[in-house]
Amino acid sequence: MNNDKQIEARRQILRDQNKRFQEGEAEHGRFNAKTDARPLLVEFDEEILDGRNYLTMHGDQLLHQEPWLLAEVAADIATLSNLAAALALMGRELQEKELALRIAHEPKTGPVKHENLIGSPNGERGQGPEAPGRS
């Protein structure tokens, strides 16, 4: 892909991202950073894992439907999967860092809520309040 095509592809990604944000607002309401209690880093992690699953399933589809094509693109699929794994790891490291900082800054009067994080003391994911419009 030449430079002009790459620039246009990146612009299209930004347009697609904006469209998805608008669709999310239509479904869940306008985002309010002060009041939104969704565990967004947990949701990030879940989306990345979904992406890795889709890549694996795509590889399986190619294996059974167009094996010649899989032979040509298997390394690309593996690279994307590895990049997704790296993003998931970085997201989890960020959650652990935030958790450690919250614990370090807890007031002496009581703990700061941190049950939404993967690195929570009980080791469970997504234990916080559900996002509006989700079940």
SEVOMI-607798 format. One record per residue: residue number from 1; residue in one letter; x, y, z of N, C-alpha, C, O in turn. Coordinates in pm, 1 decimal, decimal comma. Layout:
   num   residuo        n.u        n.v        n.w       ca.u       ca.v       ca.w        c.u        c.v        c.w        o.u        o.v        o.w
   NUM         A          X          Y          Z          X          Y          Z          X          Y          Z          X          Y          Z
...
This chain:
   num   residuo        n.u        n.v        n.w       ca.u       ca.v       ca.w        c.u        c.v        c.w        o.u        o.v        o.w
     1         M       86,0     -117,8        0,0        0,0        0,0        0,0       90,2      123,6        0,0      178,4      137,9       84,6
     2         N       66,2      212,1      -96,4      148,9      332,9     -100,9      105,8      432,4        6,1        3,0      415,0       71,4
     3         N      185,3      535,5       22,6      163,2      632,5      130,6       26,2      699,1      122,9      -40,5      713,5      225,3
     4         D      -17,3      740,0        3,5     -147,9      805,3      -11,2     -261,6      710,1       28,2     -358,2      751,4       92,4
     5         K     -249,3      583,0      -10,5     -352,3      485,6       25,9     -352,6      460,0      175,9     -458,6      441,3      235,6
     6         Q     -234,4      459,2      237,3     -226,4      440,2      382,4     -291,4      555,7      456,2     -364,7      535,1      552,9
     7         I     -264,5      677,5      410,5     -325,0      795,6      473,2     -476,8      788,3      462,0     -547,5      813,5      559,6
     8         E     -527,3      754,2      343,8     -672,4      744,2      325,9     -729,8      630,8      410,3     -838,9      644,4      465,6
     9         A     -658,2      519,4      420,9     -705,4      407,7      503,2     -715,1      449,9      649,6     -810,2      413,0      718,4
    10         R     -617,9      526,6      697,4     -621,4      574,7      836,5     -736,7      673,3      856,8     -802,4      672,1      960,9
    11         R     -760,4      756,9      758,8     -874,0      849,9      768,0    -1005,9      773,0      773,6    -1097,0      809,1      848,0
    12         Q    -1014,4      667,0      694,2    -1135,9      586,5      694,7    -1155,0      518,6      830,3    -1267,4      507,9      879,2
    13         I    -1046,9      473,5      890,1    -1055,8      413,6     1023,2    -1110,2      514,9     1122,9    -1194,8      480,5     1205,5
    14         L    -1063,3      639,0     1116,6    -1114,5      743,2     1206,6    -1262,2      769,5     1181,3    -1338,5      789,4     1275,8
    15         R    -1303,7      769,9     1053,7    -1446,1      788,6     1023,6    -1528,2      671,4     1078,4    -1635,2      690,8     1136,1
    16         D    -1476,8      550,8     1059,5    -1546,4      432,3     1111,9    -1555,4      437,1     1263,8    -1658,7      403,3     1321,6
    17         Q    -1447,4      478,9     1327,8    -1445,8      489,3     1474,4    -1550,0      590,8     1520,6    -1623,9      564,6     1615,5
    18         N    -1556,4      704,4     1455,5    -1653,8      806,9     1491,4    -1796,7      755,5     1473,0    -1884,3      782,1     1555,4
    19         K    -1819,4      681,4     1363,8    -1952,0      624,3     1339,8    -1989,3      527,6     1452,3    -2102,1      530,4     1501,4
    20         R    -1895,5      442,6     1493,0    -1921,9      347,7     1601,5    -1952,7      421,6     1732,7    -2040,0      380,4     1808,9
    21         F    -1879,9      531,1     1757,7    -1904,8      609,9     1878,1    -2046,5      665,6     1874,5    -2118,2      659,9     1974,3
    22         Q    -2087,0      719,6     1759,7    -2221,6      774,2     1745,7    -2327,9      665,8     1761,6    -2432,1      689,8     1822,6
    23         E    -2302,5      547,9     1707,7    -2395,6      436,2     1724,8    -2406,6      397,9     1872,4    -2515,5      367,1     1920,8
    24         G    -2294,5      400,0     1943,4    -2295,7      370,7     2086,4    -2375,9      473,5     2164,0    -2450,2      438,7     2255,7
    25         E    -2361,1      600,6     2127,3    -2439,7      705,6     2192,8    -2587,9      687,6     2165,6    -2670,2      708,6     2254,6
    26         A    -2622,6      649,1     2044,2    -2763,5      628,3     2011,3    -2821,3      512,9     2093,1    -2937,2      517,6     2134,4
    27         E    -2740,8      409,9     2116,3    -2788,3      292,5     2190,0    -2783,8      311,6     2341,6    -2875,9      270,2     2412,0
    28         H    -2676,9      374,2     2392,4    -2655,6      381,2     2538,0    -2671,1      521,7     2596,4    -2666,3      538,6     2718,2
    29         G    -2689,6      621,9     2511,3    -2695,5      759,2     2559,0    -2559,0      826,0     2546,8    -2457,0      760,8     2524,6
    30         R    -2560,6      955,5     2561,8    -2438,5     1034,8     2547,3    -2338,9      998,6     2658,0    -2376,5      984,5     2774,3
    31         F    -2212,9      983,9     2620,5    -2107,4      950,7     2716,0    -2083,7     1067,7     2810,1    -2065,7     1181,2     2766,0
    32         N    -2083,9     1039,6     2940,1    -2054,4     1140,4     3041,4    -1941,7     1084,5     3127,7    -1963,7      994,2     3208,4
    33         A    -1822,6     1137,7     3110,8    -1705,2     1085,9     3180,7    -1718,6     1096,8     3332,4    -1658,2     1018,1     3405,3
    34         K    -1796,0     1192,3     3380,4    -1811,1     1209,6     3525,8    -1902,0     1105,8     3588,9    -1885,1     1071,7     3705,9
    35         T    -1998,1     1055,1     3512,9    -2097,4      965,4     3573,2    -2095,9      823,2     3517,7    -2156,4      733,8     3576,8
    36         D    -2029,1      801,2     3407,3    -2028,3      668,0     3346,6    -1946,3      573,2     3433,1    -1827,9      596,8     3456,9
    37         A    -2009,2      466,5     3479,7    -1943,0      373,2     3571,3    -1896,2      245,6     3501,9    -1850,5      152,4     3568,1
    38         R    -1907,1      240,8     3369,0    -1864,4      118,6     3300,0    -1714,4       96,6     3319,4    -1636,7      192,1     3318,3
    39         P    -1673,9      -28,9     3337,2    -1531,2      -61,7     3346,6    -1471,1      -67,4     3205,8    -1458,3     -175,2     3147,8
    40         L    -1435,1       47,0     3152,2    -1399,1       55,0     3011,4    -1272,4      -23,0     2976,7    -1261,4      -74,9     2865,6
    41         L    -1177,0      -32,4     3068,4    -1058,6     -113,3     3038,9    -1093,2     -261,9     3033,8    -1032,5     -337,1     2957,5
    42         V    -1188,7     -303,9     3113,1    -1235,2     -443,0     3106,7    -1304,9     -465,7     2972,9    -1284,1     -568,8     2908,9
    43         E    -1387,3     -370,4     2930,5    -1454,2     -382,7     2801,2    -1352,0     -384,4     2688,0    -1368,2     -459,1     2591,5
    44         F    -1247,2     -303,4     2698,5    -1138,9     -303,5     2599,8    -1079,5     -443,4     2589,3    -1062,2     -496,2     2479,5
    45         D    -1048,5     -502,8     2703,6     -989,6     -636,1     2707,3    -1081,9     -737,4     2640,1    -1036,5     -819,9     2560,8
    46         E    -1210,2     -731,4     2671,3    -1305,6     -825,8     2613,5    -1314,6     -810,6     2462,0    -1325,4     -909,8     2389,9
    47         E    -1310,4     -686,2     2413,5    -1315,6     -662,8     2268,9    -1190,4     -716,1     2199,4    -1199,0     -772,5     2090,3
    48         I    -1075,2     -698,4     2261,9     -950,7     -749,8     2204,4     -956,5     -902,4     2196,2     -918,1     -960,9     2094,9
    49         L    -1004,7     -966,7     2303,0    -1016,6    -1112,2     2301,1    -1114,8    -1157,9     2193,3    -1092,0    -1259,0     2126,8
    50         D    -1224,4    -1083,0     2176,2    -1317,5    -1114,3     2067,2    -1245,7    -1105,7     1932,4    -1263,8    -1191,9     1846,5
    51         G    -1165,5    -1003,1     1914,7    -1091,8     -986,2     1789,8     -998,8    -1103,8     1761,6     -990,0    -1151,0     1648,2
    52         R     -930,1    -1150,5     1864,6     -842,3    -1267,3     1846,3     -924,5    -1390,2     1808,8     -882,7    -1469,5     1724,5
    53         N    -1041,0    -1406,2     1871,0    -1126,7    -1519,2     1835,1    -1172,2    -1509,8     1690,2    -1174,1    -1610,2     1619,0
    54         Y    -1209,1    -1388,4     1645,5    -1251,0    -1371,3     1506,4    -1137,0    -1406,2     1410,8    -1160,2    -1468,4     1307,1
    55         L    -1015,3    -1367,3     1444,4     -901,6    -1401,3     1359,5     -882,3    -1552,7     1350,8     -856,5    -1606,8     1243,3
    56         T     -895,1    -1619,8     1464,6     -881,2    -1765,5     1466,4     -989,9    -1831,0     1382,2     -963,0    -1922,0     1303,7
    57         M    -1113,8    -1783,3     1399,7    -1224,3    -1839,8     1322,1    -1206,3    -1811,1     1173,3    -1238,6    -1895,3     1089,5
    58         H    -1155,1    -1693,0     1140,1    -1129,2    -1659,3      999,8    -1026,3    -1756,7      941,7    -1043,0    -1805,7      830,1
    59         G     -920,8    -1784,2     1017,2     -821,9    -1881,1      971,7     -883,6    -2018,7      949,7     -851,7    -2086,4      851,9
    60         D     -972,3    -2060,3     1040,6    -1040,7    -2189,3     1024,7    -1129,6    -2190,2      900,3    -1135,0    -2289,3      827,5
    61         Q    -1199,2    -2078,4      877,0    -1281,2    -2068,7      755,8    -1194,9    -2088,6      631,7    -1228,0    -2167,1      542,9
    62         L    -1084,0    -2016,0      627,5     -996,7    -2028,0      510,8     -943,3    -2170,0      496,5     -935,7    -2222,7      385,5
    63         L     -906,6    -2231,6      607,3     -854,5    -2368,5      604,3     -953,4    -2462,6      537,5     -914,3    -2548,6      458,6
    64         H    -1083,2    -2446,1      569,4    -1184,0    -2537,9      517,4    -1246,5    -2493,0      385,7    -1300,3    -2575,0      311,4
    65         Q    -1239,7    -2364,2      356,6    -1305,0    -2314,5      235,3    -1206,5    -2279,4      124,4    -1233,7    -2302,9        6,7
    66         E    -1092,3    -2223,2      162,4     -992,7    -2180,8       63,3     -851,5    -2202,8      117,8     -780,3    -2106,6      146,4
    67         P     -811,5    -2327,4      132,1     -681,6    -2355,3      193,3     -564,5    -2290,2      120,6     -464,3    -2255,3      183,0
    68         W     -576,5    -2273,7       -9,7     -469,1    -2207,7      -84,7     -450,2    -2063,9      -36,6     -337,7    -2014,0      -31,7
    69         L     -560,3    -1997,6       -1,1     -553,4    -1859,1       45,3     -494,0    -1852,1      185,7     -416,1    -1761,7      215,7
    70         L     -530,4    -1947,0      271,6     -473,1    -1950,6      405,6     -321,3    -1962,8      397,8     -249,6    -1898,7      474,7
    71         A     -272,7    -2044,1      306,0     -127,7    -2060,3      290,3      -60,8    -1926,7      259,7       53,9    -1904,3      298,5
    72         E     -131,1    -1838,6      191,0      -75,8    -1708,1      153,7      -84,5    -1604,6      265,2       -0,7    -1514,7      272,4
    73         V     -185,1    -1616,0      352,7     -209,1    -1510,1      451,7     -193,2    -1555,3      596,5     -215,6    -1475,5      687,5
    74         A     -155,7    -1679,3      620,5     -144,9    -1730,4      757,7      -50,0    -1645,8      842,6      -79,5    -1619,1      959,1
    75         A       62,0    -1603,9      787,0      157,8    -1522,5      863,8       96,0    -1387,9      900,6      121,4    -1336,1     1009,3
    76         D       15,1    -1330,7      811,1      -50,9    -1203,2      841,2     -153,3    -1219,7      953,7     -163,2    -1134,8     1042,2
    77         I     -228,7    -1328,5      949,7     -326,5    -1355,9     1055,6     -254,6    -1374,0     1189,1     -299,2    -1322,6     1291,7
    78         A     -143,2    -1447,1     1187,2      -66,8    -1468,8     1310,7      -12,0    -1336,9     1364,3      -12,2    -1314,4     1485,4
    79         T       34,5    -1250,0     1275,7       86,6    -1119,5     1319,3      -23,5    -1037,2     1384,3       -2,6     -977,7     1490,0
    80         L     -140,3    -1033,6     1321,9     -252,8     -958,9     1380,8     -291,3    -1015,8     1516,5     -317,9     -940,6     1610,3
    81         S     -294,5    -1146,6     1527,3     -329,3    -1210,7     1653,6     -226,3    -1176,6     1761,7     -262,2    -1150,0     1876,4
    82         N      -99,0    -1177,5     1724,5        5,8    -1142,1     1820,3       -3,8     -995,9     1862,2       18,7     -963,5     1978,8
    83         L      -36,9     -907,5     1768,7      -55,9     -766,2     1803,4     -173,9     -750,0     1898,9     -166,8     -671,6     1993,5
    84         A     -281,4     -823,2     1874,6     -397,7     -817,2     1963,7     -360,1     -867,1     2103,1     -401,9     -809,2     2203,4
    85         A     -281,6     -973,9     2109,4     -237,8    -1025,2     2240,1     -153,4     -920,9     2312,7     -166,1     -904,2     2434,0
    86         A      -68,0     -851,3     2239,4       14,3     -746,9     2300,5      -73,6     -633,1     2352,8      -47,7     -580,4     2461,0
    87         L     -176,6     -594,8     2277,9     -269,5     -491,3     2324,2     -343,1     -535,6     2449,6     -360,6     -457,1     2542,8
    88         A     -386,1     -660,7     2452,2     -455,2     -712,4     2571,1     -361,8     -708,7     2691,8     -402,7     -669,0     2800,9
    89         L     -238,6     -749,2     2672,6     -141,9     -747,2     2782,0     -117,8     -604,5     2830,7     -114,7     -579,3     2951,2
    90         M     -101,0     -512,0     2737,4      -79,7     -371,9     2775,7     -199,7     -316,5     2850,6     -183,4     -242,2     2947,3
    91         G     -320,9     -352,0     2806,7     -441,7     -307,4     2875,7     -449,1     -361,3     3017,5     -486,7     -289,3     3109,9
    92         R     -413,0     -488,5     3034,7     -415,3     -547,7     3168,2     -307,7     -486,4     3257,0     -329,5     -466,6     3376,6
    93         E     -192,3     -456,4     3199,6      -86,7     -390,1     3277,5     -131,8     -251,2     3321,8     -102,3     -208,8     3433,6
    94         L     -203,4     -180,3     3234,0     -256,6      -49,3     3271,1     -357,3      -62,7     3384,8     -358,1       18,7     3477,2
    95         Q     -441,3     -164,3     3378,4     -537,6     -185,5     3486,5     -466,4     -212,0     3619,3     -504,9     -157,8     3722,9
    96         E     -363,9     -294,3     3615,4     -288,6     -323,5     3737,7     -220,6     -197,7     3791,7     -217,5     -175,7     3912,8
    97         K     -166,6     -116,4     3703,0     -102,9        8,3     3745,2     -205,0      100,3     3810,2     -179,0      156,9     3916,4
    98         E     -321,7      115,5     3746,8     -426,0      201,2     3803,8     -471,2      148,1     3939,4     -491,5      225,6     4032,8
    99         L     -486,8       17,9     3950,5     -527,5      -41,7     4076,6     -424,1      -11,8     4185,2     -460,2       30,2     4295,2
   100         A     -296,9      -32,9     4155,2     -191,2       -6,4     4253,4     -190,6      139,9     4294,6     -172,4      171,1     4412,3
   101         L     -210,1      229,6     4199,4     -213,8      372,7     4231,6     -336,0      406,9     4316,4     -326,6      487,2     4409,2
   102         R     -451,1      346,2     4284,9     -570,8      371,2     4366,3     -549,7      323,3     4509,5     -583,3      393,4     4604,9
   103         I     -494,2      203,8     4523,4     -470,6      149,3     4657,7     -371,9      237,2     4733,1     -390,9      263,1     4851,9
   104         A     -267,3      283,4     4666,4     -167,0      368,1     4731,0     -226,1      501,5     4774,8     -178,1      562,6     4870,2
   105         H     -330,3      546,7     4705,3     -389,7      676,6     4737,0     -521,2      665,5     4812,1     -593,4      764,3     4825,3
   106         E     -553,6      545,1     4861,9     -677,0      529,3     4938,1     -672,0      614,9     5063,7     -571,9      616,5     5135,4
   107         P     -780,4      685,3     5089,2     -784,4      761,8     5213,6     -789,7      666,5     5332,8     -834,7      552,6     5320,0
   108         K     -745,1      711,7     5444,2     -744,2      627,8     5564,6     -885,1      593,5     5611,8     -902,8      502,8     5693,1
   109         T     -985,3      665,2     5561,6    -1122,4      643,3     5606,0    -1190,6      526,6     5537,1    -1294,7      480,9     5584,3
   110         G    -1135,6      476,6     5426,7    -1198,7      363,7     5359,0    -1139,7      340,0     5221,9    -1071,4      426,3     5166,9
   111         P    -1166,2      222,6     5166,8    -1107,1      187,2     5038,1    -1173,6      259,7     4921,6    -1290,5      297,7     4927,2
   112         V    -1096,3      276,9     4818,0    -1146,3      329,6     4691,6    -1202,0      212,4     4613,4    -1144,4      103,6     4616,3
   113         K    -1314,9      232,5     4542,4    -1373,0      123,8     4464,3    -1276,9       85,0     4352,6    -1230,4      170,2     4276,8
   114         H    -1248,1      -43,6     4343,4    -1163,2      -93,0     4235,8    -1203,2     -233,6     4194,3    -1121,5     -308,8     4141,3
   115         E    -1328,7     -269,0     4218,3    -1372,7     -403,4     4187,9    -1398,3     -426,5     4039,2    -1421,2     -540,2     3998,1
   116         N    -1395,0     -320,7     3957,6    -1419,5     -337,3     3815,2    -1297,4     -386,4     3739,4    -1309,5     -422,8     3622,5
   117         L    -1183,5     -388,8     3800,0    -1060,8     -416,2     3728,5    -1026,2     -564,0     3727,4    -1060,0     -638,2     3819,6
   118         I     -958,5     -605,4     3621,7     -912,7     -743,4     3612,7     -822,2     -775,1     3729,6     -826,8     -885,9     3783,0
   119         G     -740,3     -680,4     3770,4     -647,3     -702,3     3880,3     -710,6     -680,5     4016,0     -640,2     -650,3     4112,3
   120         S     -842,4     -695,0     4026,3     -910,1     -670,8     4153,2     -870,1     -775,6     4256,2     -828,3     -885,5     4219,9
   121         P     -882,6     -742,6     4383,3     -840,9     -835,9     4487,9     -908,2     -972,1     4479,6     -847,6    -1072,8     4516,3
   122         N    -1033,7     -977,4     4431,8    -1100,7    -1107,3     4423,9    -1067,5    -1181,0     4294,8    -1111,5    -1294,4     4275,4
   123         G     -990,6    -1118,1     4206,3     -943,4    -1182,9     4085,3    -1049,7    -1205,6     3979,3    -1025,6    -1276,9     3881,9
   124         E    -1167,9    -1145,3     3996,9    -1274,2    -1163,1     3900,1    -1285,2    -1040,3     3812,9    -1251,6     -929,5     3854,7
   125         R    -1332,8    -1060,8     3690,9    -1345,3     -951,8     3595,6    -1484,4     -893,2     3598,6    -1582,9     -963,1     3622,0
   126         G    -1490,9     -762,4     3574,2    -1617,4     -696,3     3550,9    -1719,4     -709,8     3661,5    -1836,8     -733,3     3633,0
   127         Q    -1679,8     -696,0     3785,2    -1771,4     -713,0     3896,8    -1841,6     -583,2     3937,1    -1918,2     -581,6     4033,5
   128         G    -1816,6     -477,2     3865,6    -1876,4     -349,3     3899,6    -2016,9     -337,1     3845,4    -2071,9     -433,7     3792,5
   129         P    -2075,9     -219,4     3858,1    -2211,8     -199,6     3810,0    -2218,4     -214,8     3658,2    -2124,4     -180,1     3586,7
   130         E    -2329,0     -266,3     3611,4    -2347,6     -282,7     3467,9    -2363,1     -146,6     3401,5    -2411,9      -51,4     3462,3
   131         A    -2321,0     -139,3     3276,7    -2336,0      -17,1     3200,1    -2484,2        3,6     3169,1    -2559,8      -92,7     3156,7
   132         P    -2525,1      130,5     3156,7    -2663,3      156,2     3121,3    -2699,0       87,0     2991,3    -2621,5       89,6     2895,8
   133         G    -2816,0       25,2     2987,3    -2860,6      -38,3     2864,5    -2802,9     -176,5     2842,5    -2827,0     -235,6     2737,2
   134         R    -2728,5     -230,4     2936,2    -2669,7     -362,7     2920,4    -2732,1     -457,1     3020,6    -2775,1     -416,3     3128,5
   135         S    -2736,5     -582,6     2984,0    -2790,8     -681,0     3077,2    -2686,6     -783,8     3110,9    -2713,3     -875,6     3188,5
